[in-house]
């Protein structure tokens, strides 16, 4: 604040009041009046956009002498040039230095924020908003409305930050009459169905709005901002102070360098890379400062700070406990939401299939056919091997036994989907007498309880022959082109023809072999020999949606069954 010619908010330096009485006493004893001065040094780290004009670090000094109103200013650029630390020449550095200093704005926030401070802050906000260009209307009577719409659009980030921190919606109400256009803004906040002026809210809510305004001003300016924030925890409940401290650390520090004076462990307990904690104390009437975090070489200062603040140690313990319990509570809420989601999933209808490969194919098919819709039913395999062997082990028999013995639970419906191959058809036909043919859907059986169903795989277009000879499993719902695809290392589905037995004609073995040699089987007789895992896990997920067109028919049939 001294560097900006102030010693308190809107109070200029008065040398005779602000000069150190202790130093004045020493000067008078020495009878050297020329030593009555105040000098402030600030070392700046150069921002990247001044890399071509200013050195990496440089010092600026402002000095106030007795009987002077404004300070004198010096710098160490000449010394930097002598050490070859200037990126360019000295004249360039001197020319850009005042430009750089004029771009720095120090925002001081007093511990007690009275009405005058809020009026000053809102005038700053008004200037920032009015500096943002808006399109003008030729009809002057519409200017106020245009300004209102423009400001509401520009103020979204500020309102969102305040709402996130306090769960209170707010808006900036500009004047509605052109004559009042440059009067101060009024900030209103939402309280239930009513709007309440911010000035009538509690001190804690008002103080919270200060940081939102400063962040908005800092974020919407190309200049550099430094905040000096006195005791931000004033008038705030501890839980809100914790949130406030996190905002300084995670949000506000992105747009400004912030100095805070505080007695709250919500701030002093931070140990983040972008934060530093200092202890300010007196020793023999001299103000001193030492770093607490990251820890300085003398760890006694932290203990001294705890002792000086008295209850700080207890507060730190409470704060840590609060953070721990708050985290547990958040985890509990998160877990509760997960369980609610799982319960909702378990209440979905159930589609049972014979093995893990059928399940993976159907899950991928749904995602390809309906990428923006969540599957309305669960898909579960009943294969006891879980597909570990690479082939099914009693999957169809297990599927029949499962749907036969399925007990109705909370009116949850279930469908067993059987392939149209010999094992699948056999188990479908072997269902218990409790399953009867569906009244309106072909190749579908319905349990007498109305909750369990069994159905055969649909017959895709072009696969009618396979259905006729009972050689249609779910892989053949894909077109032949997809079944012949290979991975980069040449792996995929492998097919074979079933073995044929020689026909004995009048006990003439030779004639039987000759007849067998003349038999040519179409590809409809091929069966899958191996490669199902590779196909399901590596080929199917990468197929274009066009290869899944017949699965849409299958899903329509499944939904018809569930809705029947």
C-alpha positions as CSV (number, residue, x, y, z in Angstrom):
1,X,0.0,0.0,0.0
2,X,2.9,2.3,0.7
3,X,4.2,1.6,-2.8
4,X,0.8,3.0,-4.1
5,X,1.0,6.1,-1.8
6,X,-1.6,4.8,0.7
7,X,-1.5,3.4,4.3
8,X,-5.1,2.4,4.5
9,X,-8.1,2.1,2.2
10,X,-8.5,5.5,0.5
11,X,-6.1,7.2,3.0
12,X,-3.0,8.8,1.5
13,X,0.4,8.7,3.2
14,X,0.9,11.4,5.8
15,X,4.6,11.4,6.5
16,X,4.4,12.9,10.0
17,X,1.8,10.3,11.0
18,X,3.2,7.3,9.2
19,X,6.9,7.7,9.8
20,X,8.1,5.3,12.5
21,X,8.1,6.8,16.0
22,X,10.9,4.6,17.0
23,X,13.0,5.7,14.1
24,X,12.1,9.3,14.7
25,X,13.4,9.0,18.2
26,X,16.7,7.7,17.0
27,X,17.0,10.4,14.4
28,X,16.3,13.1,16.9
29,X,19.0,11.7,19.2
30,X,21.4,11.7,16.2
31,X,20.2,15.2,15.2
32,X,20.3,14.1,11.5
33,X,17.0,15.2,10.1
34,X,18.0,14.1,6.6
35,X,17.5,10.5,7.6
36,X,13.8,10.9,8.0
37,X,12.4,9.0,5.0
38,X,10.4,5.9,4.1
39,X,11.7,3.6,1.4
40,X,9.9,0.6,-0.2
41,X,11.7,-1.9,-2.4
42,X,9.7,-4.4,-4.6
43,X,11.4,-7.0,-6.6
44,X,9.4,-8.0,-9.7
45,X,9.6,-11.2,-11.7
46,X,9.2,-10.3,-15.4
47,X,6.1,-11.6,-17.1
48,X,6.6,-13.4,-20.4
49,X,5.2,-10.6,-22.6
50,X,8.1,-8.4,-21.4
51,X,10.8,-10.9,-22.1
52,X,12.2,-8.7,-24.9
53,X,12.5,-5.5,-22.8
54,X,12.9,-6.1,-19.1
55,X,15.4,-8.4,-17.2
56,X,14.2,-11.6,-15.5
57,X,14.0,-9.9,-12.1
58,X,14.4,-6.2,-11.3
59,X,13.9,-3.9,-8.3
60,X,11.9,-0.7,-8.1
61,X,12.2,1.6,-5.1
62,X,9.9,4.4,-4.1
63,X,11.0,6.8,-1.3
64,X,9.1,9.4,0.7
65,X,11.0,12.3,2.3
66,X,9.8,14.7,4.9
67,X,7.8,17.6,3.5
68,X,7.1,15.8,0.2
69,X,3.7,14.6,-1.1
70,X,4.8,12.2,-3.9
71,X,7.6,9.7,-3.7
72,X,10.7,9.6,-5.8
73,X,11.3,6.4,-7.8
74,X,14.5,4.6,-8.7
75,X,15.4,1.2,-10.1
76,X,18.3,-1.1,-10.6
77,X,18.2,-1.4,-14.4
78,X,21.6,0.3,-14.7
79,X,23.1,-2.3,-12.4
80,X,21.4,-5.0,-14.4
81,X,23.0,-3.7,-17.6
82,X,26.4,-3.7,-16.0
83,X,25.9,-7.4,-15.3
84,X,24.7,-8.1,-18.9
85,X,21.2,-9.1,-17.6
86,X,19.1,-7.0,-19.9
87,X,17.5,-8.7,-22.9
88,X,17.9,-5.5,-25.0
89,X,19.5,-2.1,-24.4
90,X,19.1,0.1,-21.3
91,X,16.9,2.7,-23.1
92,X,14.4,0.1,-24.1
93,X,14.2,-1.3,-20.5
94,X,13.7,2.2,-19.1
95,X,11.0,3.0,-21.7
96,X,9.0,-0.2,-20.9
97,X,9.4,0.0,-17.1
98,X,6.7,2.7,-16.5
99,X,4.4,0.9,-19.0
100,X,4.8,-2.3,-17.0
101,X,4.2,-0.6,-13.6
102,X,1.1,1.2,-14.9
103,X,-0.4,-2.2,-15.8
104,X,-0.2,-3.4,-12.2
105,X,-3.3,-2.9,-10.0
106,X,-3.2,-3.4,-6.3
107,X,-6.6,-4.3,-4.9
108,X,-6.8,-3.8,-1.1
109,X,-9.7,-5.3,0.8
110,X,-9.9,-4.1,4.4
111,X,-10.9,-6.4,7.2
112,X,-14.0,-4.3,7.9
113,X,-15.9,-3.7,4.7
114,X,-18.2,-0.8,5.2
115,X,-20.8,0.7,2.8
116,X,-18.3,3.1,1.3
117,X,-16.0,0.2,0.3
118,X,-18.9,-1.7,-1.4
119,X,-19.9,1.4,-3.3
120,X,-16.3,1.8,-4.4
121,X,-16.2,-1.9,-5.5
122,X,-19.4,-1.7,-7.4
123,X,-18.2,1.4,-9.2
124,X,-15.1,-0.6,-10.2
125,X,-17.4,-3.4,-11.5
126,X,-19.5,-0.9,-13.4
127,X,-16.4,0.5,-15.1
128,X,-15.3,-2.9,-16.1
129,X,-18.7,-3.8,-17.5
130,X,-19.1,-0.6,-19.4
131,X,-15.6,-0.9,-20.8
132,X,-16.7,-4.1,-22.6
133,X,-18.0,-3.0,-26.0
134,X,-21.7,-3.4,-26.8
135,X,-23.6,-2.8,-30.0
136,X,-25.5,0.5,-30.0
137,X,-29.1,1.0,-31.2
138,X,-30.1,4.0,-33.3
139,X,-33.2,4.4,-31.1
140,X,-31.8,6.0,-27.9
141,X,-34.8,4.7,-25.8
142,X,-33.5,1.2,-26.3
143,X,-30.0,1.9,-25.0
144,X,-30.8,1.0,-21.3
145,X,-32.4,-2.3,-22.3
146,X,-29.5,-3.2,-24.6
147,X,-27.1,-2.4,-21.8
148,X,-29.1,-4.6,-19.4
149,X,-29.1,-7.5,-21.8
150,X,-25.4,-7.0,-22.5
151,X,-24.4,-6.9,-18.9
152,X,-26.4,-10.0,-17.9
153,X,-24.6,-11.9,-20.6
154,X,-21.2,-10.6,-19.5
155,X,-21.8,-11.2,-15.8
156,X,-22.5,-14.9,-16.1
157,X,-19.1,-16.0,-14.7
158,X,-19.3,-13.8,-11.7
159,X,-22.8,-14.9,-10.8
160,X,-21.9,-18.6,-11.3
161,X,-18.9,-18.3,-9.0
162,X,-20.9,-16.6,-6.3
163,X,-23.7,-19.1,-6.7
164,X,-21.2,-22.0,-6.6
165,X,-19.7,-20.7,-3.4
166,X,-23.0,-19.7,-1.6
167,X,-25.8,-21.5,-3.4
168,X,-27.5,-18.1,-3.8
169,X,-28.3,-16.7,-7.3
170,X,-27.6,-13.1,-7.9
171,X,-27.9,-10.6,-10.7
172,X,-26.6,-7.1,-11.5
173,X,-29.5,-4.7,-12.1
174,X,-28.5,-1.8,-14.3
175,X,-30.6,1.4,-14.5
176,X,-33.7,1.2,-16.7
177,X,-33.8,4.9,-17.6
178,X,-31.3,6.6,-19.8
179,X,-30.9,9.6,-17.4
180,X,-29.8,7.2,-14.8
181,X,-27.4,5.3,-17.1
182,X,-24.3,6.2,-15.2
183,X,-25.6,5.8,-11.7
184,X,-24.2,3.0,-9.5
185,X,-25.4,-0.5,-10.0
186,X,-27.7,-2.3,-7.6
187,X,-26.8,-5.9,-6.8
188,X,-29.8,-8.1,-5.9
189,X,-29.7,-11.7,-4.6
190,X,-32.3,-14.4,-4.6
191,X,-33.8,-15.6,-1.3
192,X,-36.6,-18.1,-2.0
193,X,-39.1,-16.4,-4.4
194,X,-37.9,-12.9,-3.4
195,X,-35.0,-10.7,-4.4
196,X,-33.0,-9.0,-1.6
197,X,-30.4,-6.3,-2.2
198,X,-26.9,-7.5,-1.4
199,X,-26.5,-4.5,1.0
200,X,-29.2,-6.1,3.2
201,X,-27.6,-9.5,3.4
202,X,-25.2,-10.6,6.1
203,X,-21.6,-9.5,6.3
204,X,-20.4,-13.0,5.3
205,X,-22.4,-13.1,2.1
206,X,-21.4,-9.5,1.2
207,X,-17.7,-10.4,1.9
208,X,-18.1,-13.4,-0.4
209,X,-19.3,-11.2,-3.2
210,X,-16.2,-9.0,-2.9
211,X,-13.9,-11.9,-4.1
212,X,-16.3,-12.8,-7.0
213,X,-16.2,-9.1,-8.2
214,X,-12.4,-8.9,-7.9
215,X,-12.0,-12.2,-9.7
216,X,-14.3,-10.9,-12.5
217,X,-12.4,-7.6,-12.8
218,X,-9.0,-9.4,-12.8
219,X,-10.1,-12.1,-15.3
220,X,-11.5,-9.6,-17.8
221,X,-8.5,-7.3,-17.9
222,X,-5.2,-7.7,-19.7
223,X,-3.4,-6.0,-16.8
224,X,-1.7,-7.6,-13.8
225,X,-3.6,-7.7,-10.4
226,X,-2.3,-8.1,-6.9
227,X,-4.8,-8.5,-4.0
228,X,-4.2,-7.5,-0.4
229,X,-7.0,-9.3,1.5
230,X,-7.4,-8.6,5.2
231,X,-8.9,-11.4,7.3
232,X,-11.2,-12.9,4.6
233,X,-12.6,-15.3,7.3
234,X,-14.5,-12.5,9.0
235,X,-18.3,-13.1,9.5
236,X,-18.1,-16.5,7.8
237,X,-19.0,-19.9,9.3
238,X,-16.1,-22.3,9.4
239,X,-17.4,-24.5,6.7
240,X,-17.8,-21.5,4.4
241,X,-14.3,-20.3,5.3
242,X,-12.9,-23.7,4.2
243,X,-14.7,-23.3,0.9
244,X,-13.5,-19.7,0.6
245,X,-9.9,-20.7,1.3
246,X,-10.1,-23.4,-1.4
247,X,-11.4,-20.8,-3.9
248,X,-8.4,-18.6,-3.2
249,X,-6.1,-21.5,-3.8
250,X,-7.8,-23.2,-6.8
251,X,-9.6,-20.3,-8.6
252,X,-8.8,-16.8,-7.7
253,X,-5.0,-17.3,-7.7
254,X,-5.2,-18.0,-11.5
255,X,-5.9,-14.4,-12.2
256,X,-4.1,-12.5,-9.4
257,X,-1.2,-12.7,-7.0
258,X,-2.9,-12.7,-3.6
259,X,-1.6,-11.6,-0.1
260,X,-3.8,-12.6,2.8
261,X,-3.6,-11.7,6.5
262,X,-5.5,-14.2,8.5
263,X,-5.9,-16.0,11.8
264,X,-7.9,-18.9,10.4
265,X,-6.4,-22.4,10.1
266,X,-8.5,-22.9,6.9
267,X,-5.9,-20.7,5.3
268,X,-2.7,-21.3,7.4
269,X,-3.0,-25.1,7.1
270,X,-2.7,-25.0,3.3
271,X,0.4,-26.8,2.1
272,X,0.1,-26.5,-1.7
273,X,2.8,-25.6,-4.2
274,X,1.2,-22.3,-5.1
275,X,0.8,-21.1,-1.5
276,X,3.3,-19.8,1.1
277,X,2.6,-19.2,4.8
278,X,4.5,-16.6,6.8
279,X,4.6,-15.7,10.5
280,X,4.6,-11.9,11.1
281,X,5.8,-11.0,14.6
282,X,7.7,-8.5,16.7
283,X,11.1,-8.9,18.3
284,X,12.4,-5.9,20.4
285,X,9.7,-3.6,18.8
286,X,10.9,-4.5,15.3
287,X,8.4,-6.2,12.9
288,X,9.8,-9.4,11.4
289,X,8.6,-12.0,9.0
290,X,9.6,-15.6,8.5
291,X,8.4,-18.4,6.3
292,X,6.4,-21.3,7.9
293,X,5.4,-23.2,4.7
294,X,7.4,-24.4,2.9
295,X,9.2,-24.9,6.1
296,X,12.1,-22.6,6.8
297,X,15.3,-23.9,8.5
298,X,14.1,-22.8,11.9
299,X,11.0,-25.0,12.7
300,X,10.5,-23.1,16.0
301,X,8.6,-20.4,14.2
302,X,5.7,-22.7,13.6
303,X,5.6,-23.6,17.2
304,X,5.8,-19.9,18.1
305,X,2.9,-19.2,15.8
306,X,0.8,-21.9,17.5
307,X,1.6,-20.5,20.9
308,X,0.9,-16.9,19.8
309,X,-2.5,-17.7,18.4
310,X,-3.4,-19.9,21.4
311,X,-6.3,-21.8,20.0
312,X,-4.7,-22.3,16.6
313,X,-3.5,-25.8,17.4
314,X,-7.0,-26.9,18.5
315,X,-8.5,-25.2,15.4
316,X,-6.0,-27.0,13.1
317,X,-6.9,-30.3,14.7
318,X,-10.6,-29.5,14.3
319,X,-10.0,-28.4,10.7
320,X,-8.3,-31.6,9.8
321,X,-11.1,-33.6,11.4
322,X,-13.6,-31.5,9.6
323,X,-11.9,-32.1,6.2
324,X,-11.6,-35.8,7.0
325,X,-15.2,-36.2,8.0
326,X,-16.4,-34.0,5.2
327,X,-14.5,-36.2,2.7
328,X,-16.1,-39.3,4.2
329,X,-19.5,-37.7,4.0
330,X,-19.0,-36.8,0.3
331,X,-17.8,-40.4,-0.3
332,X,-20.9,-41.7,1.4
333,X,-23.1,-39.6,-0.8
334,X,-21.2,-40.7,-3.9
335,X,-21.5,-44.4,-2.9
336,X,-25.2,-43.9,-2.2
337,X,-25.7,-42.5,-5.7
338,X,-23.7,-45.5,-7.1
339,X,-26.0,-47.9,-5.2
340,X,-29.1,-46.1,-6.4
341,X,-27.8,-46.5,-10.0
342,X,-27.0,-50.2,-9.4
343,X,-30.5,-50.8,-7.9
344,X,-32.0,-49.2,-11.0
345,X,-29.9,-51.4,-13.2
346,X,-30.9,-54.6,-11.3
347,X,-34.6,-53.6,-11.7
348,X,-34.2,-53.7,-15.5
349,X,-35.5,-56.7,-17.5
350,X,-33.0,-59.5,-18.0
351,X,-31.7,-61.0,-21.2
352,X,-30.0,-64.3,-20.6
353,X,-27.6,-65.8,-23.2
354,X,-25.6,-69.0,-23.3
355,X,-22.1,-67.7,-23.1
356,X,-19.8,-64.6,-22.6
357,X,-19.3,-64.3,-26.4
358,X,-23.0,-63.8,-27.1
359,X,-23.1,-61.2,-24.3
360,X,-20.2,-59.2,-25.7
361,X,-21.6,-59.3,-29.2
362,X,-25.0,-58.1,-28.1
363,X,-23.6,-55.3,-25.9
364,X,-21.4,-54.0,-28.8
365,X,-24.4,-54.3,-31.2
366,X,-26.6,-52.2,-28.9
367,X,-23.9,-49.5,-28.7
368,X,-23.5,-49.5,-32.5
369,X,-27.2,-49.5,-33.3
370,X,-28.3,-47.0,-30.6
371,X,-25.2,-44.9,-29.6
372,X,-27.2,-42.3,-27.7
373,X,-29.5,-44.6,-25.9
374,X,-28.8,-46.7,-22.8
375,X,-29.7,-50.3,-23.1
376,X,-33.2,-50.8,-21.4
377,X,-32.3,-54.4,-20.3
378,X,-29.4,-56.2,-18.7
379,X,-27.5,-58.8,-20.6
380,X,-26.1,-61.8,-18.6
381,X,-24.4,-65.0,-19.7
382,X,-25.1,-68.3,-17.9
383,X,-22.2,-70.2,-19.3
384,X,-20.5,-71.7,-16.2
385,X,-17.1,-71.6,-17.9
386,X,-17.3,-67.8,-18.4
387,X,-15.8,-68.4,-21.8
388,X,-12.4,-69.2,-20.3
389,X,-12.1,-72.3,-22.5
390,X,-12.7,-70.4,-25.7
391,X,-15.8,-72.4,-26.4
392,X,-19.2,-73.1,-24.7
393,X,-19.4,-75.7,-22.0
394,X,-23.0,-76.8,-21.5
395,X,-24.1,-73.2,-22.2
396,X,-27.4,-74.1,-23.8
397,X,-28.4,-76.7,-21.2
398,X,-27.5,-74.2,-18.5
399,X,-29.6,-71.5,-20.2
400,X,-32.6,-73.8,-20.2
401,X,-32.1,-74.8,-16.6
402,X,-31.8,-71.2,-15.6
403,X,-34.9,-69.9,-17.3
404,X,-36.9,-73.0,-16.2
405,X,-36.0,-72.4,-12.5
406,X,-36.0,-68.6,-12.5
407,X,-38.2,-67.3,-9.6
408,X,-40.1,-64.1,-10.1
409,X,-38.4,-61.3,-8.2
410,X,-40.0,-57.8,-7.9
411,X,-41.9,-58.5,-11.2
412,X,-38.6,-58.5,-13.1
413,X,-39.0,-60.0,-16.6
414,X,-36.4,-62.3,-18.1
415,X,-35.8,-63.8,-21.6
416,X,-33.6,-66.7,-22.5
417,X,-32.2,-66.3,-26.1
418,X,-31.4,-69.6,-27.8
419,X,-29.3,-70.0,-31.0
420,X,-31.0,-71.7,-34.0
421,X,-28.4,-74.5,-34.0
422,X,-28.9,-78.1,-32.9
423,X,-28.0,-77.6,-29.2
424,X,-30.1,-74.4,-29.0
425,X,-33.2,-75.7,-30.7
426,X,-33.0,-78.9,-28.6
427,X,-32.9,-77.0,-25.3
428,X,-35.6,-74.6,-26.5
429,X,-37.9,-77.6,-27.3
430,X,-37.0,-79.2,-23.9
431,X,-38.4,-76.4,-21.8
432,X,-40.8,-77.5,-19.0
433,X,-44.5,-77.6,-19.5
434,X,-44.8,-74.3,-17.7
435,X,-43.6,-72.7,-21.0
436,X,-46.3,-72.4,-23.6
437,X,-46.2,-71.0,-27.1
438,X,-46.6,-67.2,-27.2
439,X,-50.1,-66.2,-28.5
440,X,-48.8,-63.6,-31.0
441,X,-45.0,-64.0,-31.4
442,X,-43.5,-66.9,-33.4
443,X,-40.6,-68.9,-32.0
444,X,-41.3,-67.5,-28.5
445,X,-42.4,-69.3,-25.4
446,X,-44.0,-67.8,-22.4
447,X,-43.9,-69.0,-18.8
448,X,-47.3,-69.3,-17.1
449,X,-46.2,-66.7,-14.5
450,X,-46.0,-64.1,-17.3
451,X,-42.4,-63.0,-16.4
452,X,-40.1,-65.6,-18.0
453,X,-39.8,-66.1,-21.7
454,X,-37.7,-68.1,-24.2
455,X,-37.1,-67.2,-27.8
456,X,-35.1,-68.5,-30.8
457,X,-32.6,-66.2,-32.6
458,X,-34.2,-64.3,-35.5
459,X,-33.4,-65.4,-39.1
460,X,-31.3,-62.7,-40.7
461,X,-31.8,-61.9,-44.4
462,X,-29.7,-64.3,-46.5
463,X,-29.4,-66.9,-43.7
464,X,-32.6,-68.7,-44.3
465,X,-30.8,-71.9,-45.4
466,X,-28.8,-71.9,-42.1
467,X,-32.0,-71.7,-40.2
468,X,-33.5,-74.5,-42.2
469,X,-30.6,-76.9,-41.4
470,X,-30.3,-75.7,-37.8
471,X,-26.9,-74.2,-38.2
472,X,-27.5,-70.6,-37.1
473,X,-25.7,-69.1,-34.1
474,X,-25.5,-65.4,-33.2
475,X,-22.2,-64.8,-35.0
476,X,-24.1,-65.4,-38.3
477,X,-26.3,-62.4,-37.7
478,X,-23.4,-60.5,-39.1
479,X,-22.9,-60.4,-42.9
480,X,-20.3,-62.9,-44.2
481,X,-17.9,-60.0,-44.9
482,X,-17.6,-59.2,-41.2
483,X,-17.1,-62.9,-40.3
484,X,-14.1,-63.1,-42.6
485,X,-12.3,-60.1,-41.2
486,X,-8.9,-60.7,-39.5
487,X,-6.7,-58.9,-37.0
488,X,-3.4,-57.4,-38.0
489,X,-1.7,-60.6,-37.1
490,X,-4.1,-62.6,-39.2
491,X,-6.3,-64.0,-36.4
492,X,-10.1,-64.4,-36.5
493,X,-12.8,-66.9,-36.9
494,X,-11.9,-70.3,-38.4
495,X,-14.6,-72.4,-40.1
496,X,-14.9,-76.1,-41.0
497,X,-17.4,-78.4,-42.6
498,X,-19.0,-81.2,-40.6
499,X,-17.7,-84.7,-41.2
500,X,-19.8,-86.8,-43.6
501,X,-20.3,-90.6,-43.3
502,X,-20.0,-92.8,-46.4
503,X,-23.4,-94.2,-47.5
504,X,-23.3,-98.0,-47.9
505,X,-25.0,-99.1,-51.2
506,X,-25.8,-102.8,-51.2
507,X,-22.8,-103.3,-48.9
508,X,-20.6,-101.8,-51.6
509,X,-18.1,-99.7,-49.6
510,X,-16.4,-98.5,-52.8
511,X,-19.6,-97.2,-54.2
512,X,-20.3,-95.3,-51.0
513,X,-16.9,-93.6,-51.1
514,X,-17.4,-92.6,-54.7
515,X,-20.7,-91.1,-53.9
516,X,-19.3,-89.2,-50.9
517,X,-16.6,-87.7,-53.1
518,X,-19.2,-86.1,-55.3
519,X,-20.9,-84.3,-52.4
520,X,-20.3,-80.5,-52.4
521,X,-21.6,-78.6,-49.3
522,X,-22.4,-74.9,-49.4
523,X,-21.0,-72.4,-46.8
524,X,-24.3,-72.6,-45.0
525,X,-23.1,-76.0,-43.6
526,X,-19.9,-74.5,-42.2
527,X,-19.5,-74.3,-38.4
528,X,-17.2,-72.2,-36.3
529,X,-14.1,-74.2,-35.4
530,X,-12.3,-71.6,-33.3
531,X,-11.5,-67.9,-32.9
532,X,-14.6,-66.7,-31.1
533,X,-12.7,-64.8,-28.4
534,X,-10.6,-62.9,-30.9
535,X,-13.7,-62.1,-33.0
536,X,-15.7,-60.8,-30.0
537,X,-12.9,-58.9,-28.3
538,X,-10.8,-57.5,-31.2
539,X,-12.9,-57.5,-34.4
540,X,-16.5,-56.8,-33.3
541,X,-15.8,-53.5,-31.4
542,X,-14.1,-52.0,-34.5
543,X,-16.8,-52.9,-37.0
544,X,-18.8,-50.0,-38.6
545,X,-22.4,-49.6,-37.6
546,X,-23.6,-50.9,-41.0
547,X,-22.5,-54.4,-40.1
548,X,-25.1,-54.5,-37.2
549,X,-28.2,-53.7,-39.2
550,X,-29.8,-57.2,-38.6
551,X,-29.3,-56.7,-34.9
552,X,-31.9,-53.9,-35.0
553,X,-34.5,-56.6,-35.9
554,X,-33.3,-58.8,-33.1
555,X,-33.6,-55.9,-30.5
556,X,-37.1,-55.0,-31.8
557,X,-38.1,-58.6,-31.3
558,X,-36.6,-58.7,-27.8
559,X,-38.5,-55.5,-26.8
560,X,-41.7,-56.9,-28.2
561,X,-41.3,-59.9,-25.9
562,X,-40.5,-57.7,-22.9
563,X,-43.6,-55.5,-23.6
564,X,-45.9,-58.4,-24.1
